[in-house]
Amino acid sequence: ALGLLAALAATASMSAGTVLTQRWGRPEGVGPLALTGWQLTAGGLLIAPLALLVEGAPPALDGRAVGGYLYLAVANTAVAYWLWFRGIGRLTATQVTFLGPLSPLTAAVVGWAALGQALTPVQLVGMGLALGATVAGQFVTPRAARTFRVPGKPARKDASDVTDGALRR
């Protein structure tokens, strides 16, 4: 149950971050790598007190551990997130939502290929569905923006303009 709650929280967090990044965009003059660095720094600072409380102080690090951390920080974090944010800046929100299933799909394939883990027929069907949905989602074209009218105001191109204006009053 705890693992399921953690997975749901991670999914909700990633979804919210993706939607907000798509909506707000990057600040002027800030590249994807800088944005990623600040987001990961903020996330690390938020979770560090909880990690210290639950796990305690980290053990002393040797050269191998430092190398592992460097690999995780550069290859699995900085490069991966840079590519992610660069990608979502070029795709529509609809296309981005269909990329989520690729993470567990990739993990399952790597587990099978590198570790010899077995995949059941049900898992293979699930992987096929996830991959099929991802591919199909890339061909979805967004509907034309509808025009919303508020009495006494000029026409708006989408509902968020109306909602944002209503919330500011």
CNS distance restraints for C-alpha pairs under 8 A (distance, minus, plus):
assign (resid   1 and name CA) (resid   5 and name CA) 6.24 0.50 0.50
assign (resid   2 and name CA) (resid   6 and name CA) 6.15 0.50 0.50
assign (resid   3 and name CA) (resid   7 and name CA) 6.11 0.50 0.50
assign (resid   4 and name CA) (resid   8 and name CA) 6.12 0.50 0.50
assign (resid   5 and name CA) (resid   9 and name CA) 6.08 0.50 0.50
assign (resid   6 and name CA) (resid  10 and name CA) 6.05 0.50 0.50
assign (resid   7 and name CA) (resid  11 and name CA) 6.08 0.50 0.50
assign (resid   8 and name CA) (resid  12 and name CA) 6.08 0.50 0.50
assign (resid   9 and name CA) (resid  13 and name CA) 6.03 0.50 0.50
assign (resid  10 and name CA) (resid  14 and name CA) 6.06 0.50 0.50
assign (resid  11 and name CA) (resid  15 and name CA) 5.97 0.50 0.50
assign (resid  12 and name CA) (resid  16 and name CA) 6.04 0.50 0.50
assign (resid  13 and name CA) (resid  17 and name CA) 6.08 0.50 0.50
assign (resid  14 and name CA) (resid  18 and name CA) 6.04 0.50 0.50
assign (resid  15 and name CA) (resid  19 and name CA) 6.17 0.50 0.50
assign (resid  15 and name CA) (resid  97 and name CA) 7.92 0.50 0.50
assign (resid  16 and name CA) (resid  20 and name CA) 6.01 0.50 0.50
assign (resid  17 and name CA) (resid  21 and name CA) 5.89 0.50 0.50
assign (resid  18 and name CA) (resid  22 and name CA) 6.09 0.50 0.50
assign (resid  18 and name CA) (resid  88 and name CA) 7.71 0.50 0.50
assign (resid  18 and name CA) (resid  96 and name CA) 7.98 0.50 0.50
assign (resid  19 and name CA) (resid  23 and name CA) 6.06 0.50 0.50
assign (resid  19 and name CA) (resid  93 and name CA) 7.04 0.50 0.50
assign (resid  20 and name CA) (resid  24 and name CA) 5.82 0.50 0.50
assign (resid  20 and name CA) (resid  25 and name CA) 7.79 0.50 0.50
assign (resid  21 and name CA) (resid  25 and name CA) 5.24 0.50 0.50
assign (resid  21 and name CA) (resid  26 and name CA) 7.24 0.50 0.50
assign (resid  22 and name CA) (resid  88 and name CA) 7.01 0.50 0.50
assign (resid  22 and name CA) (resid  89 and name CA) 6.71 0.50 0.50
assign (resid  22 and name CA) (resid  93 and name CA) 6.75 0.50 0.50
assign (resid  25 and name CA) (resid  89 and name CA) 7.54 0.50 0.50
assign (resid  26 and name CA) (resid  30 and name CA) 6.31 0.50 0.50
assign (resid  26 and name CA) (resid  31 and name CA) 7.47 0.50 0.50
assign (resid  26 and name CA) (resid  32 and name CA) 7.73 0.50 0.50
assign (resid  26 and name CA) (resid  35 and name CA) 7.24 0.50 0.50
assign (resid  30 and name CA) (resid  34 and name CA) 6.24 0.50 0.50
assign (resid  30 and name CA) (resid  35 and name CA) 6.46 0.50 0.50
assign (resid  31 and name CA) (resid  35 and name CA) 6.23 0.50 0.50
assign (resid  32 and name CA) (resid  36 and name CA) 6.00 0.50 0.50
assign (resid  32 and name CA) (resid  82 and name CA) 5.54 0.50 0.50
assign (resid  32 and name CA) (resid  85 and name CA) 5.93 0.50 0.50
assign (resid  32 and name CA) (resid  86 and name CA) 5.92 0.50 0.50
assign (resid  33 and name CA) (resid  37 and name CA) 6.10 0.50 0.50
assign (resid  33 and name CA) (resid  78 and name CA) 7.10 0.50 0.50
assign (resid  33 and name CA) (resid  81 and name CA) 7.70 0.50 0.50
assign (resid  33 and name CA) (resid  82 and name CA) 5.07 0.50 0.50
assign (resid  34 and name CA) (resid  38 and name CA) 6.29 0.50 0.50
assign (resid  35 and name CA) (resid  39 and name CA) 6.19 0.50 0.50
assign (resid  36 and name CA) (resid  40 and name CA) 6.06 0.50 0.50
assign (resid  36 and name CA) (resid  78 and name CA) 7.16 0.50 0.50
assign (resid  36 and name CA) (resid  81 and name CA) 6.24 0.50 0.50
assign (resid  36 and name CA) (resid  82 and name CA) 6.27 0.50 0.50
assign (resid  36 and name CA) (resid  85 and name CA) 7.48 0.50 0.50
assign (resid  37 and name CA) (resid  41 and name CA) 6.02 0.50 0.50
assign (resid  37 and name CA) (resid  78 and name CA) 7.21 0.50 0.50
assign (resid  38 and name CA) (resid  42 and name CA) 6.08 0.50 0.50
assign (resid  39 and name CA) (resid  43 and name CA) 6.13 0.50 0.50
assign (resid  40 and name CA) (resid  44 and name CA) 5.96 0.50 0.50
assign (resid  41 and name CA) (resid  45 and name CA) 6.13 0.50 0.50
assign (resid  42 and name CA) (resid  46 and name CA) 6.21 0.50 0.50
assign (resid  43 and name CA) (resid  47 and name CA) 6.25 0.50 0.50
assign (resid  44 and name CA) (resid  48 and name CA) 5.80 0.50 0.50
assign (resid  45 and name CA) (resid  49 and name CA) 7.57 0.50 0.50
assign (resid  46 and name CA) (resid  50 and name CA) 7.97 0.50 0.50
assign (resid  47 and name CA) (resid  51 and name CA) 6.18 0.50 0.50
assign (resid  48 and name CA) (resid  52 and name CA) 6.12 0.50 0.50
assign (resid  49 and name CA) (resid  53 and name CA) 6.11 0.50 0.50
assign (resid  50 and name CA) (resid  54 and name CA) 6.10 0.50 0.50
assign (resid  51 and name CA) (resid  55 and name CA) 5.53 0.50 0.50
assign (resid  51 and name CA) (resid  56 and name CA) 7.03 0.50 0.50
assign (resid  52 and name CA) (resid  56 and name CA) 4.49 0.50 0.50
assign (resid  52 and name CA) (resid  57 and name CA) 5.80 0.50 0.50
assign (resid  61 and name CA) (resid  65 and name CA) 5.67 0.50 0.50
assign (resid  61 and name CA) (resid  66 and name CA) 6.38 0.50 0.50
assign (resid  62 and name CA) (resid  66 and name CA) 6.32 0.50 0.50
assign (resid  63 and name CA) (resid  67 and name CA) 6.16 0.50 0.50
assign (resid  64 and name CA) (resid  68 and name CA) 6.18 0.50 0.50
assign (resid  65 and name CA) (resid  69 and name CA) 6.17 0.50 0.50
assign (resid  66 and name CA) (resid  70 and name CA) 6.12 0.50 0.50
assign (resid  67 and name CA) (resid  71 and name CA) 6.16 0.50 0.50
assign (resid  68 and name CA) (resid  72 and name CA) 6.17 0.50 0.50
assign (resid  69 and name CA) (resid  73 and name CA) 5.92 0.50 0.50
assign (resid  70 and name CA) (resid  74 and name CA) 5.98 0.50 0.50
assign (resid  71 and name CA) (resid  75 and name CA) 5.52 0.50 0.50
assign (resid  71 and name CA) (resid  76 and name CA) 6.86 0.50 0.50
assign (resid  72 and name CA) (resid  76 and name CA) 4.81 0.50 0.50
assign (resid  72 and name CA) (resid  77 and name CA) 6.11 0.50 0.50
assign (resid  73 and name CA) (resid  77 and name CA) 5.02 0.50 0.50
assign (resid  73 and name CA) (resid  78 and name CA) 6.08 0.50 0.50
assign (resid  74 and name CA) (resid  78 and name CA) 4.89 0.50 0.50
assign (resid  74 and name CA) (resid  79 and name CA) 6.07 0.50 0.50
assign (resid  75 and name CA) (resid  79 and name CA) 5.30 0.50 0.50
assign (resid  75 and name CA) (resid  80 and name CA) 6.60 0.50 0.50
assign (resid  76 and name CA) (resid  80 and name CA) 5.58 0.50 0.50
assign (resid  77 and name CA) (resid  81 and name CA) 5.74 0.50 0.50
assign (resid  78 and name CA) (resid  82 and name CA) 5.92 0.50 0.50
assign (resid  79 and name CA) (resid  83 and name CA) 6.15 0.50 0.50
assign (resid  80 and name CA) (resid  84 and name CA) 6.16 0.50 0.50
assign (resid  81 and name CA) (resid  85 and name CA) 6.05 0.50 0.50
assign (resid  82 and name CA) (resid  86 and name CA) 5.99 0.50 0.50
assign (resid  83 and name CA) (resid  87 and name CA) 5.95 0.50 0.50
assign (resid  84 and name CA) (resid  88 and name CA) 6.20 0.50 0.50
assign (resid  85 and name CA) (resid  89 and name CA) 6.09 0.50 0.50
assign (resid  86 and name CA) (resid  90 and name CA) 6.75 0.50 0.50
assign (resid  87 and name CA) (resid  91 and name CA) 6.33 0.50 0.50
assign (resid  88 and name CA) (resid  92 and name CA) 7.22 0.50 0.50
assign (resid  88 and name CA) (resid  93 and name CA) 7.56 0.50 0.50
assign (resid  88 and name CA) (resid  96 and name CA) 6.14 0.50 0.50
assign (resid  91 and name CA) (resid  95 and name CA) 6.06 0.50 0.50
assign (resid  91 and name CA) (resid  96 and name CA) 6.36 0.50 0.50
assign (resid  92 and name CA) (resid  96 and name CA) 6.32 0.50 0.50
assign (resid  92 and name CA) (resid 142 and name CA) 7.91 0.50 0.50
assign (resid  93 and name CA) (resid  97 and name CA) 6.33 0.50 0.50
assign (resid  94 and name CA) (resid  98 and name CA) 6.96 0.50 0.50
assign (resid  94 and name CA) (resid 137 and name CA) 7.15 0.50 0.50
assign (resid  94 and name CA) (resid 138 and name CA) 7.98 0.50 0.50
assign (resid  94 and name CA) (resid 140 and name CA) 7.40 0.50 0.50
assign (resid  94 and name CA) (resid 142 and name CA) 7.54 0.50 0.50
assign (resid  95 and name CA) (resid  99 and name CA) 7.09 0.50 0.50
assign (resid  95 and name CA) (resid 137 and name CA) 5.75 0.50 0.50
assign (resid  95 and name CA) (resid 138 and name CA) 5.20 0.50 0.50
assign (resid  95 and name CA) (resid 139 and name CA) 8.00 0.50 0.50
assign (resid  95 and name CA) (resid 140 and name CA) 7.30 0.50 0.50
assign (resid  96 and name CA) (resid 100 and name CA) 7.51 0.50 0.50
assign (resid  98 and name CA) (resid 133 and name CA) 6.82 0.50 0.50
assign (resid  98 and name CA) (resid 134 and name CA) 4.79 0.50 0.50
assign (resid  98 and name CA) (resid 135 and name CA) 8.00 0.50 0.50
assign (resid  98 and name CA) (resid 137 and name CA) 5.81 0.50 0.50
assign (resid  98 and name CA) (resid 138 and name CA) 7.51 0.50 0.50
assign (resid  99 and name CA) (resid 103 and name CA) 7.80 0.50 0.50
assign (resid  99 and name CA) (resid 134 and name CA) 6.04 0.50 0.50
assign (resid 101 and name CA) (resid 105 and name CA) 6.32 0.50 0.50
assign (resid 101 and name CA) (resid 130 and name CA) 5.80 0.50 0.50
assign (resid 101 and name CA) (resid 131 and name CA) 7.42 0.50 0.50
assign (resid 101 and name CA) (resid 134 and name CA) 7.28 0.50 0.50
assign (resid 102 and name CA) (resid 106 and name CA) 5.82 0.50 0.50
assign (resid 102 and name CA) (resid 130 and name CA) 7.37 0.50 0.50
assign (resid 102 and name CA) (resid 131 and name CA) 7.10 0.50 0.50
assign (resid 102 and name CA) (resid 134 and name CA) 7.64 0.50 0.50
assign (resid 103 and name CA) (resid 107 and name CA) 6.25 0.50 0.50
assign (resid 104 and name CA) (resid 108 and name CA) 6.08 0.50 0.50
assign (resid 105 and name CA) (resid 109 and name CA) 6.31 0.50 0.50
assign (resid 105 and name CA) (resid 127 and name CA) 6.11 0.50 0.50
assign (resid 105 and name CA) (resid 130 and name CA) 7.60 0.50 0.50
assign (resid 105 and name CA) (resid 131 and name CA) 7.82 0.50 0.50
assign (resid 106 and name CA) (resid 110 and name CA) 6.09 0.50 0.50
assign (resid 107 and name CA) (resid 111 and name CA) 6.00 0.50 0.50
assign (resid 108 and name CA) (resid 112 and name CA) 6.14 0.50 0.50
assign (resid 109 and name CA) (resid 113 and name CA) 6.00 0.50 0.50
assign (resid 110 and name CA) (resid 114 and name CA) 5.54 0.50 0.50
assign (resid 110 and name CA) (resid 115 and name CA) 7.38 0.50 0.50
assign (resid 111 and name CA) (resid 115 and name CA) 5.04 0.50 0.50
assign (resid 111 and name CA) (resid 116 and name CA) 6.48 0.50 0.50
assign (resid 111 and name CA) (resid 117 and name CA) 5.59 0.50 0.50
assign (resid 112 and name CA) (resid 116 and name CA) 4.72 0.50 0.50
assign (resid 112 and name CA) (resid 117 and name CA) 4.45 0.50 0.50
assign (resid 112 and name CA) (resid 118 and name CA) 6.14 0.50 0.50
assign (resid 112 and name CA) (resid 119 and name CA) 7.22 0.50 0.50
assign (resid 113 and name CA) (resid 117 and name CA) 7.56 0.50 0.50
assign (resid 119 and name CA) (resid 123 and name CA) 5.97 0.50 0.50
assign (resid 119 and name CA) (resid 124 and name CA) 6.52 0.50 0.50
assign (resid 120 and name CA) (resid 124 and name CA) 6.29 0.50 0.50
assign (resid 121 and name CA) (resid 125 and name CA) 6.20 0.50 0.50
assign (resid 122 and name CA) (resid 126 and name CA) 6.17 0.50 0.50
assign (resid 123 and name CA) (resid 127 and name CA) 6.05 0.50 0.50
assign (resid 124 and name CA) (resid 128 and name CA) 6.15 0.50 0.50
assign (resid 125 and name CA) (resid 129 and name CA) 6.19 0.50 0.50
assign (resid 126 and name CA) (resid 130 and name CA) 6.12 0.50 0.50
assign (resid 127 and name CA) (resid 131 and name CA) 6.03 0.50 0.50
assign (resid 128 and name CA) (resid 132 and name CA) 5.87 0.50 0.50
assign (resid 129 and name CA) (resid 133 and name CA) 5.99 0.50 0.50
assign (resid 130 and name CA) (resid 134 and name CA) 6.16 0.50 0.50
assign (resid 131 and name CA) (resid 135 and name CA) 6.21 0.50 0.50
assign (resid 132 and name CA) (resid 136 and name CA) 6.00 0.50 0.50
assign (resid 133 and name CA) (resid 137 and name CA) 5.82 0.50 0.50
assign (resid 134 and name CA) (resid 138 and name CA) 6.55 0.50 0.50
assign (resid 135 and name CA) (resid 139 and name CA) 7.26 0.50 0.50
assign (resid 136 and name CA) (resid 140 and name CA) 7.07 0.50 0.50
assign (resid 145 and name CA) (resid 157 and name CA) 6.01 0.50 0.50
assign (resid 145 and name CA) (resid 158 and name CA) 6.11 0.50 0.50
assign (resid 146 and name CA) (resid 157 and name CA) 5.96 0.50 0.50
assign (resid 146 and name CA) (resid 158 and name CA) 5.96 0.50 0.50
assign (resid 147 and name CA) (resid 155 and name CA) 6.29 0.50 0.50
assign (resid 147 and name CA) (resid 156 and name CA) 5.58 0.50 0.50
assign (resid 147 and name CA) (resid 157 and name CA) 4.71 0.50 0.50
assign (resid 147 and name CA) (resid 158 and name CA) 6.10 0.50 0.50
assign (resid 148 and name CA) (resid 155 and name CA) 5.81 0.50 0.50
assign (resid 148 and name CA) (resid 156 and name CA) 5.23 0.50 0.50
assign (resid 148 and name CA) (resid 157 and name CA) 6.38 0.50 0.50
assign (resid 148 and name CA) (resid 158 and name CA) 6.35 0.50 0.50
assign (resid 148 and name CA) (resid 159 and name CA) 6.52 0.50 0.50
assign (resid 148 and name CA) (resid 162 and name CA) 7.54 0.50 0.50
assign (resid 149 and name CA) (resid 153 and name CA) 6.98 0.50 0.50
assign (resid 149 and name CA) (resid 154 and name CA) 6.87 0.50 0.50
assign (resid 149 and name CA) (resid 155 and name CA) 4.85 0.50 0.50
assign (resid 149 and name CA) (resid 156 and name CA) 6.38 0.50 0.50
assign (resid 150 and name CA) (resid 154 and name CA) 7.31 0.50 0.50
assign (resid 150 and name CA) (resid 155 and name CA) 7.09 0.50 0.50
assign (resid 150 and name CA) (resid 162 and name CA) 7.49 0.50 0.50
assign (resid 156 and name CA) (resid 161 and name CA) 6.38 0.50 0.50
assign (resid 156 and name CA) (resid 162 and name CA) 6.96 0.50 0.50
assign (resid 157 and name CA) (resid 161 and name CA) 7.45 0.50 0.50
assign (resid 158 and name CA) (resid 162 and name CA) 7.32 0.50 0.50
assign (resid 159 and name CA) (resid 163 and name CA) 6.16 0.50 0.50
assign (resid 160 and name CA) (resid 164 and name CA) 5.78 0.50 0.50
assign (resid 161 and name CA) (resid 165 and name CA) 6.10 0.50 0.50
assign (resid 162 and name CA) (resid 166 and name CA) 6.12 0.50 0.50
assign (resid 163 and name CA) (resid 167 and name CA) 6.15 0.50 0.50
assign (resid 164 and name CA) (resid 168 and name CA) 6.31 0.50 0.50
assign (resid 165 and name CA) (resid 169 and name CA) 6.68 0.50 0.50
